[in-house]
Structure formats: structure tokens, C-alpha cells
Amino acid sequence: MTETHGDTRFKPIGNEALAEKPISVFLPKDLDIYVRSLPNRAEWLRAAIKEAALRDTERSI
């Protein structure tokens, strides 16, 4: 019989709504090692992506 673990999708932290689908990318090995070593990597990645998007668009998201 197959085990079911319920809903294992990411849950929002705080009040900010998350997109319906995650974005997935392959990273260079050295960067992958660093990001995976972070205790809060999902939050760190969201902040890094937001910072880059704000810098690229020069507007608030």
C-alpha cells in the first residue's frame, strides 16, 4: 500500500501569498552547495530573486 503524507507543498511564511507553481532552476555546483547550506534557503532565495527583480525593473514588486 502506498503511504500518503498529506499536502507537502510549501506553506507561506508570513502574510505574503505564494504563486501556485514553484520555479525550479539548476545552479552551478559551488552556488548550489552554498544555497543548500543555508538554514533558511527558501526565504533567502525569495529575497535574492526579489532584490534582483527590483534592481532590474527599478520599481517595487
N, CA, C and O atoms as a CHARMM CRD file, in Angstrom:
* protein
*
  244
    1    1 MET  N      0.84200  -1.18100   0.00000 PROA 1      0.00000
    2    1 MET  CA     0.00000   0.00000   0.00000 PROA 1      0.00000
    3    1 MET  C      0.88700   1.24400   0.00000 PROA 1      0.00000
    4    1 MET  O      1.90300   1.28800   0.69300 PROA 1      0.00000
    5    2 THR  N      0.50600   2.22800  -0.76200 PROA 2      0.00000
    6    2 THR  CA     1.25900   3.46500  -0.86800 PROA 2      0.00000
    7    2 THR  C      0.97400   4.36000   0.32600 PROA 2      0.00000
    8    2 THR  O     -0.17700   4.57100   0.71100 PROA 2      0.00000
    9    3 GLU  N      2.05600   4.88500   0.90500 PROA 3      0.00000
   10    3 GLU  CA     1.88900   5.82500   2.01000 PROA 3      0.00000
   11    3 GLU  C      1.52400   7.19700   1.47400 PROA 3      0.00000
   12    3 GLU  O      2.04500   7.62700   0.44500 PROA 3      0.00000
   13    4 THR  N      0.64800   7.86800   2.15400 PROA 4      0.00000
   14    4 THR  CA     0.34500   9.25600   1.80300 PROA 4      0.00000
   15    4 THR  C      0.77700  10.13900   2.96100 PROA 4      0.00000
   16    4 THR  O      0.54400   9.82700   4.12900 PROA 4      0.00000
   17    5 HSD  N      1.40400  11.23500   2.61000 PROA 5      0.00000
   18    5 HSD  CA     1.90000  12.15400   3.63200 PROA 5      0.00000
   19    5 HSD  C      1.10900  13.45200   3.66600 PROA 5      0.00000
   20    5 HSD  O      1.53500  14.42300   4.29000 PROA 5      0.00000
   21    6 GLY  N     -0.01800  13.47400   3.01100 PROA 6      0.00000
   22    6 GLY  CA    -0.80800  14.69300   3.00200 PROA 6      0.00000
   23    6 GLY  C     -0.22000  15.74100   2.08600 PROA 6      0.00000
   24    6 GLY  O      0.55400  15.42600   1.18200 PROA 6      0.00000
   25    7 ASP  N     -0.58000  16.96000   2.31600 PROA 7      0.00000
   26    7 ASP  CA    -0.13400  18.08000   1.49100 PROA 7      0.00000
   27    7 ASP  C      1.28000  18.47000   1.90400 PROA 7      0.00000
   28    7 ASP  O      1.48800  18.97500   3.00700 PROA 7      0.00000
   29    8 THR  N      2.25600  18.23800   1.02000 PROA 8      0.00000
   30    8 THR  CA     3.65300  18.53600   1.34200 PROA 8      0.00000
   31    8 THR  C      4.15800  19.78600   0.64500 PROA 8      0.00000
   32    8 THR  O      5.35200  20.08000   0.69400 PROA 8      0.00000
   33    9 ARG  N      3.26100  20.53400  -0.00900 PROA 9      0.00000
   34    9 ARG  CA     3.68600  21.76000  -0.68700 PROA 9      0.00000
   35    9 ARG  C      4.15000  22.79300   0.32200 PROA 9      0.00000
   36    9 ARG  O      3.79700  22.75000   1.50000 PROA 9      0.00000
   37   10 PHE  N      4.97300  23.74600  -0.18900 PROA 10     0.00000
   38   10 PHE  CA     5.45700  24.82600   0.66800 PROA 10     0.00000
   39   10 PHE  C      4.28900  25.63200   1.20900 PROA 10     0.00000
   40   10 PHE  O      3.30600  25.87600   0.50900 PROA 10     0.00000
   41   11 LYS  N      4.40900  26.02800   2.42800 PROA 11     0.00000
   42   11 LYS  CA     3.40300  26.87600   3.06500 PROA 11     0.00000
   43   11 LYS  C      3.97000  28.28800   3.16600 PROA 11     0.00000
   44   11 LYS  O      5.16300  28.46000   3.41700 PROA 11     0.00000
   45   12 PRO  N      3.12300  29.30200   2.97200 PROA 12     0.00000
   46   12 PRO  CA     3.61500  30.66900   3.08400 PROA 12     0.00000
   47   12 PRO  C      4.07400  30.97400   4.50800 PROA 12     0.00000
   48   12 PRO  O      3.47900  30.52400   5.48700 PROA 12     0.00000
   49   13 ILE  N      5.14600  31.74900   4.58600 PROA 13     0.00000
   50   13 ILE  CA     5.62400  32.23100   5.87800 PROA 13     0.00000
   51   13 ILE  C      5.26100  33.70300   5.92600 PROA 13     0.00000
   52   13 ILE  O      5.68700  34.48000   5.07100 PROA 13     0.00000
   53   14 GLY  N      4.48700  34.08500   6.91100 PROA 14     0.00000
   54   14 GLY  CA     4.02100  35.46200   6.97800 PROA 14     0.00000
   55   14 GLY  C      2.74100  35.62200   6.17500 PROA 14     0.00000
   56   14 GLY  O      2.01400  34.65600   5.94500 PROA 14     0.00000
   57   15 ASN  N      2.47200  36.85900   5.74700 PROA 15     0.00000
   58   15 ASN  CA     1.21400  37.16200   5.06900 PROA 15     0.00000
   59   15 ASN  C      1.31300  37.19900   3.55700 PROA 15     0.00000
   60   15 ASN  O      0.29800  37.35900   2.87900 PROA 15     0.00000
   61   16 GLU  N      2.51700  37.05400   3.01000 PROA 16     0.00000
   62   16 GLU  CA     2.69000  37.16900   1.56400 PROA 16     0.00000
   63   16 GLU  C      2.21300  35.89500   0.86500 PROA 16     0.00000
   64   16 GLU  O      2.66100  34.79500   1.19100 PROA 16     0.00000
   65   17 ALA  N      1.30400  36.05200  -0.09400 PROA 17     0.00000
   66   17 ALA  CA     0.78700  34.90500  -0.84300 PROA 17     0.00000
   67   17 ALA  C      1.85200  34.38300  -1.80100 PROA 17     0.00000
   68   17 ALA  O      2.61700  35.15500  -2.38000 PROA 17     0.00000
   69   18 LEU  N      1.88900  33.05700  -1.95900 PROA 18     0.00000
   70   18 LEU  CA     2.84400  32.43600  -2.87100 PROA 18     0.00000
   71   18 LEU  C      2.15600  32.05900  -4.17500 PROA 18     0.00000
   72   18 LEU  O      0.94300  31.84900  -4.21100 PROA 18     0.00000
   73   19 ALA  N      2.93800  31.97600  -5.24400 PROA 19     0.00000
   74   19 ALA  CA     2.42200  31.56800  -6.55100 PROA 19     0.00000
   75   19 ALA  C      1.93600  30.11900  -6.48000 PROA 19     0.00000
   76   19 ALA  O      2.32800  29.36200  -5.59200 PROA 19     0.00000
   77   20 GLU  N      1.08600  29.75300  -7.42000 PROA 20     0.00000
   78   20 GLU  CA     0.54200  28.39900  -7.46000 PROA 20     0.00000
   79   20 GLU  C      1.60000  27.35400  -7.80600 PROA 20     0.00000
   80   20 GLU  O      1.55200  26.23100  -7.30400 PROA 20     0.00000
   81   21 LYS  N      2.56300  27.72300  -8.67000 PROA 21     0.00000
   82   21 LYS  CA     3.58900  26.77400  -9.10700 PROA 21     0.00000
   83   21 LYS  C      4.97300  27.29500  -8.72800 PROA 21     0.00000
   84   21 LYS  O      5.23700  28.49100  -8.85500 PROA 21     0.00000
   85   22 PRO  N      5.86300  26.40700  -8.26100 PROA 22     0.00000
   86   22 PRO  CA     7.22900  26.83500  -7.95400 PROA 22     0.00000
   87   22 PRO  C      8.05400  26.99100  -9.22500 PROA 22     0.00000
   88   22 PRO  O      7.73800  26.39900 -10.25700 PROA 22     0.00000
   89   23 ILE  N      9.10800  27.78700  -9.14400 PROA 23     0.00000
   90   23 ILE  CA    10.08200  27.91700 -10.22400 PROA 23     0.00000
   91   23 ILE  C     11.29700  27.10400  -9.80500 PROA 23     0.00000
   92   23 ILE  O     11.76500  27.21000  -8.67200 PROA 23     0.00000
   93   24 SER  N     11.79700  26.30000 -10.71600 PROA 24     0.00000
   94   24 SER  CA    12.93000  25.43500 -10.41000 PROA 24     0.00000
   95   24 SER  C     14.06000  25.69700 -11.39300 PROA 24     0.00000
   96   24 SER  O     13.82800  25.79500 -12.59800 PROA 24     0.00000
   97   25 VAL  N     15.28000  25.81100 -10.88500 PROA 25     0.00000
   98   25 VAL  CA    16.44900  26.03700 -11.74000 PROA 25     0.00000
   99   25 VAL  C     17.61600  25.18100 -11.25200 PROA 25     0.00000
  100   25 VAL  O     17.70800  24.84300 -10.07200 PROA 25     0.00000
  101   26 PHE  N     18.50000  24.84000 -12.18300 PROA 26     0.00000
  102   26 PHE  CA    19.76500  24.20800 -11.82300 PROA 26     0.00000
  103   26 PHE  C     20.76800  25.31900 -11.56100 PROA 26     0.00000
  104   26 PHE  O     20.82200  26.29700 -12.30700 PROA 26     0.00000
  105   27 LEU  N     21.56300  25.17400 -10.50700 PROA 27     0.00000
  106   27 LEU  CA    22.58200  26.15800 -10.15500 PROA 27     0.00000
  107   27 LEU  C     23.96400  25.57700 -10.42100 PROA 27     0.00000
  108   27 LEU  O     24.13500  24.35800 -10.43400 PROA 27     0.00000
  109   28 PRO  N     24.95900  26.45300 -10.63400 PROA 28     0.00000
  110   28 PRO  CA    26.33000  25.95500 -10.68400 PROA 28     0.00000
  111   28 PRO  C     26.64400  25.24400  -9.36100 PROA 28     0.00000
  112   28 PRO  O     26.12100  25.62000  -8.31300 PROA 28     0.00000
  113   29 LYS  N     27.49300  24.22400  -9.41500 PROA 29     0.00000
  114   29 LYS  CA    27.74000  23.38900  -8.23300 PROA 29     0.00000
  115   29 LYS  C     28.16400  24.17500  -7.00100 PROA 29     0.00000
  116   29 LYS  O     27.67100  23.91400  -5.90400 PROA 29     0.00000
  117   30 ASP  N     29.07600  25.13900  -7.16700 PROA 30     0.00000
  118   30 ASP  CA    29.54000  25.88100  -5.99400 PROA 30     0.00000
  119   30 ASP  C     28.42700  26.71400  -5.36800 PROA 30     0.00000
  120   30 ASP  O     28.34300  26.82200  -4.14500 PROA 30     0.00000
  121   31 LEU  N     27.57400  27.30000  -6.20000 PROA 31     0.00000
  122   31 LEU  CA    26.44700  28.07700  -5.69400 PROA 31     0.00000
  123   31 LEU  C     25.40400  27.15900  -5.05900 PROA 31     0.00000
  124   31 LEU  O     24.81000  27.50700  -4.03800 PROA 31     0.00000
  125   32 ASP  N     25.17900  25.99600  -5.65700 PROA 32     0.00000
  126   32 ASP  CA    24.24100  25.01500  -5.11100 PROA 32     0.00000
  127   32 ASP  C     24.66700  24.58700  -3.70400 PROA 32     0.00000
  128   32 ASP  O     23.84200  24.50300  -2.79400 PROA 32     0.00000
  129   33 ILE  N     25.94900  24.32100  -3.54100 PROA 33     0.00000
  130   33 ILE  CA    26.46300  23.91700  -2.22800 PROA 33     0.00000
  131   33 ILE  C     26.21500  25.01900  -1.20000 PROA 33     0.00000
  132   33 ILE  O     25.78800  24.74600  -0.07800 PROA 33     0.00000
  133   34 TYR  N     26.48500  26.26300  -1.59100 PROA 34     0.00000
  134   34 TYR  CA    26.27000  27.38100  -0.66700 PROA 34     0.00000
  135   34 TYR  C     24.79300  27.53200  -0.29000 PROA 34     0.00000
  136   34 TYR  O     24.45400  27.62300   0.89000 PROA 34     0.00000
  137   35 VAL  N     23.92300  27.55700  -1.29600 PROA 35     0.00000
  138   35 VAL  CA    22.49300  27.77400  -1.02700 PROA 35     0.00000
  139   35 VAL  C     21.93200  26.64200  -0.17200 PROA 35     0.00000
  140   35 VAL  O     21.16000  26.89400   0.75300 PROA 35     0.00000
  141   36 ARG  N     22.30600  25.41200  -0.46400 PROA 36     0.00000
  142   36 ARG  CA    21.80700  24.27800   0.32600 PROA 36     0.00000
  143   36 ARG  C     22.33300  24.29200   1.75800 PROA 36     0.00000
  144   36 ARG  O     21.74500  23.66000   2.63500 PROA 36     0.00000
  145   37 SER  N     23.42800  24.99900   2.00500 PROA 37     0.00000
  146   37 SER  CA    23.97400  25.07500   3.36500 PROA 37     0.00000
  147   37 SER  C     23.22100  26.07700   4.24100 PROA 37     0.00000
  148   37 SER  O     23.38200  26.08000   5.46100 PROA 37     0.00000
  149   38 LEU  N     22.41200  26.91300   3.63000 PROA 38     0.00000
  150   38 LEU  CA    21.68700  27.93400   4.38500 PROA 38     0.00000
  151   38 LEU  C     20.53900  27.31000   5.16800 PROA 38     0.00000
  152   38 LEU  O     19.83400  26.45000   4.64000 PROA 38     0.00000
  153   39 PRO  N     20.33500  27.72400   6.41700 PROA 39     0.00000
  154   39 PRO  CA    19.23900  27.16300   7.20500 PROA 39     0.00000
  155   39 PRO  C     17.86400  27.63000   6.71800 PROA 39     0.00000
  156   39 PRO  O     16.86400  26.95600   6.96500 PROA 39     0.00000
  157   40 ASN  N     17.80400  28.75500   6.04200 PROA 40     0.00000
  158   40 ASN  CA    16.53000  29.32500   5.57900 PROA 40     0.00000
  159   40 ASN  C     16.60100  29.57700   4.07300 PROA 40     0.00000
  160   40 ASN  O     16.29100  30.67500   3.61000 PROA 40     0.00000
  161   41 ARG  N     17.01100  28.55300   3.30300 PROA 41     0.00000
  162   41 ARG  CA    17.30900  28.77400   1.88700 PROA 41     0.00000
  163   41 ARG  C     16.11400  29.25000   1.07600 PROA 41     0.00000
  164   41 ARG  O     16.30200  30.05100   0.15900 PROA 41     0.00000
  165   42 ALA  N     14.90200  28.80400   1.36000 PROA 42     0.00000
  166   42 ALA  CA    13.74400  29.26800   0.58900 PROA 42     0.00000
  167   42 ALA  C     13.53300  30.76700   0.79300 PROA 42     0.00000
  168   42 ALA  O     13.29900  31.49900  -0.16800 PROA 42     0.00000
  169   43 GLU  N     13.61500  31.21800   2.02900 PROA 43     0.00000
  170   43 GLU  CA    13.46300  32.64900   2.30700 PROA 43     0.00000
  171   43 GLU  C     14.59700  33.44000   1.66300 PROA 43     0.00000
  172   43 GLU  O     14.37000  34.50700   1.09300 PROA 43     0.00000
  173   44 TRP  N     15.82500  32.91100   1.75500 PROA 44     0.00000
  174   44 TRP  CA    16.98900  33.58100   1.16900 PROA 44     0.00000
  175   44 TRP  C     16.83200  33.69900  -0.34300 PROA 44     0.00000
  176   44 TRP  O     17.09400  34.75700  -0.91600 PROA 44     0.00000
  177   45 LEU  N     16.40500  32.61700  -0.99000 PROA 45     0.00000
  178   45 LEU  CA    16.21200  32.64300  -2.44300 PROA 45     0.00000
  179   45 LEU  C     15.12300  33.63400  -2.83900 PROA 45     0.00000
  180   45 LEU  O     15.28400  34.37700  -3.80700 PROA 45     0.00000
  181   46 ARG  N     14.01700  33.65300  -2.10000 PROA 46     0.00000
  182   46 ARG  CA    12.95000  34.61200  -2.41500 PROA 46     0.00000
  183   46 ARG  C     13.46700  36.04600  -2.30500 PROA 46     0.00000
  184   46 ARG  O     13.18600  36.87800  -3.16700 PROA 46     0.00000
  185   47 ALA  N     14.22200  36.33300  -1.24500 PROA 47     0.00000
  186   47 ALA  CA    14.75500  37.68500  -1.05200 PROA 47     0.00000
  187   47 ALA  C     15.76200  38.03800  -2.14400 PROA 47     0.00000
  188   47 ALA  O     15.76000  39.16500  -2.64100 PROA 47     0.00000
  189   48 ALA  N     16.61900  37.09400  -2.52400 PROA 48     0.00000
  190   48 ALA  CA    17.62200  37.34800  -3.56700 PROA 48     0.00000
  191   48 ALA  C     16.95800  37.59600  -4.91700 PROA 48     0.00000
  192   48 ALA  O     17.37100  38.48800  -5.65700 PROA 48     0.00000
  193   49 ILE  N     15.94400  36.81900  -5.23700 PROA 49     0.00000
  194   49 ILE  CA    15.22500  36.99600  -6.50400 PROA 49     0.00000
  195   49 ILE  C     14.48100  38.32300  -6.50500 PROA 49     0.00000
  196   49 ILE  O     14.48900  39.04000  -7.50600 PROA 49     0.00000
  197   50 LYS  N     13.83700  38.65600  -5.38500 PROA 50     0.00000
  198   50 LYS  CA    13.11300  39.92200  -5.30000 PROA 50     0.00000
  199   50 LYS  C     14.06300  41.10200  -5.45600 PROA 50     0.00000
  200   50 LYS  O     13.75500  42.05700  -6.16800 PROA 50     0.00000
  201   51 GLU  N     15.22500  41.04000  -4.79000 PROA 51     0.00000
  202   51 GLU  CA    16.21800  42.11300  -4.89300 PROA 51     0.00000
  203   51 GLU  C     16.68700  42.28500  -6.34000 PROA 51     0.00000
  204   51 GLU  O     16.80900  43.41200  -6.82000 PROA 51     0.00000
  205   52 ALA  N     16.94900  41.18500  -7.03100 PROA 52     0.00000
  206   52 ALA  CA    17.38600  41.25900  -8.43000 PROA 52     0.00000
  207   52 ALA  C     16.27600  41.81300  -9.31900 PROA 52     0.00000
  208   52 ALA  O     16.54400  42.61000 -10.21700 PROA 52     0.00000
  209   53 ALA  N     15.03900  41.40000  -9.07800 PROA 53     0.00000
  210   53 ALA  CA    13.91300  41.88900  -9.87800 PROA 53     0.00000
  211   53 ALA  C     13.70800  43.38700  -9.66700 PROA 53     0.00000
  212   53 ALA  O     13.46900  44.12300 -10.62400 PROA 53     0.00000
  213   54 LEU  N     13.80100  43.83400  -8.42400 PROA 54     0.00000
  214   54 LEU  CA    13.65500  45.26200  -8.13900 PROA 54     0.00000
  215   54 LEU  C     14.75700  46.06100  -8.81700 PROA 54     0.00000
  216   54 LEU  O     14.50400  47.13000  -9.37300 PROA 54     0.00000
  217   55 ARG  N     15.97300  45.54500  -8.77200 PROA 55     0.00000
  218   55 ARG  CA    17.10300  46.21800  -9.41000 PROA 55     0.00000
  219   55 ARG  C     16.90700  46.27400 -10.93000 PROA 55     0.00000
  220   55 ARG  O     17.19100  47.29500 -11.55600 PROA 55     0.00000
  221   56 ASP  N     16.42200  45.17700 -11.52000 PROA 56     0.00000
  222   56 ASP  CA    16.20900  45.12500 -12.97000 PROA 56     0.00000
  223   56 ASP  C     15.05900  46.01500 -13.42900 PROA 56     0.00000
  224   56 ASP  O     15.14400  46.65000 -14.48000 PROA 56     0.00000
  225   57 THR  N     14.00400  46.06200 -12.65700 PROA 57     0.00000
  226   57 THR  CA    12.81300  46.80200 -13.07900 PROA 57     0.00000
  227   57 THR  C     12.76400  48.22200 -12.52800 PROA 57     0.00000
  228   57 THR  O     11.99000  49.04900 -13.01100 PROA 57     0.00000
  229   58 GLU  N     13.58900  48.50900 -11.51600 PROA 58     0.00000
  230   58 GLU  CA    13.60800  49.81700 -10.86000 PROA 58     0.00000
  231   58 GLU  C     12.22300  50.24900 -10.37700 PROA 58     0.00000
  232   58 GLU  O     11.85400  51.42100 -10.45300 PROA 58     0.00000
  233   59 ARG  N     11.47400  49.27100  -9.88200 PROA 59     0.00000
  234   59 ARG  CA    10.16400  49.57900  -9.31100 PROA 59     0.00000
  235   59 ARG  C      9.87300  48.59000  -8.20000 PROA 59     0.00000
  236   59 ARG  O     10.56100  47.57600  -8.08400 PROA 59     0.00000
  237   60 SER  N      8.88800  48.85700  -7.39900 PROA 60     0.00000
  238   60 SER  CA     8.52500  47.97900  -6.29700 PROA 60     0.00000
  239   60 SER  C      7.62000  46.85500  -6.77900 PROA 60     0.00000
  240   60 SER  O      6.68100  47.07800  -7.54400 PROA 60     0.00000
  241   61 ILE  N      7.91300  45.65200  -6.32200 PROA 61     0.00000
  242   61 ILE  CA     7.07500  44.48400  -6.64900 PROA 61     0.00000
  243   61 ILE  C      6.27700  44.11900  -5.42500 PROA 61     0.00000
  244   61 ILE  O      5.49900  43.16600  -5.45800 PROA 61     0.00000
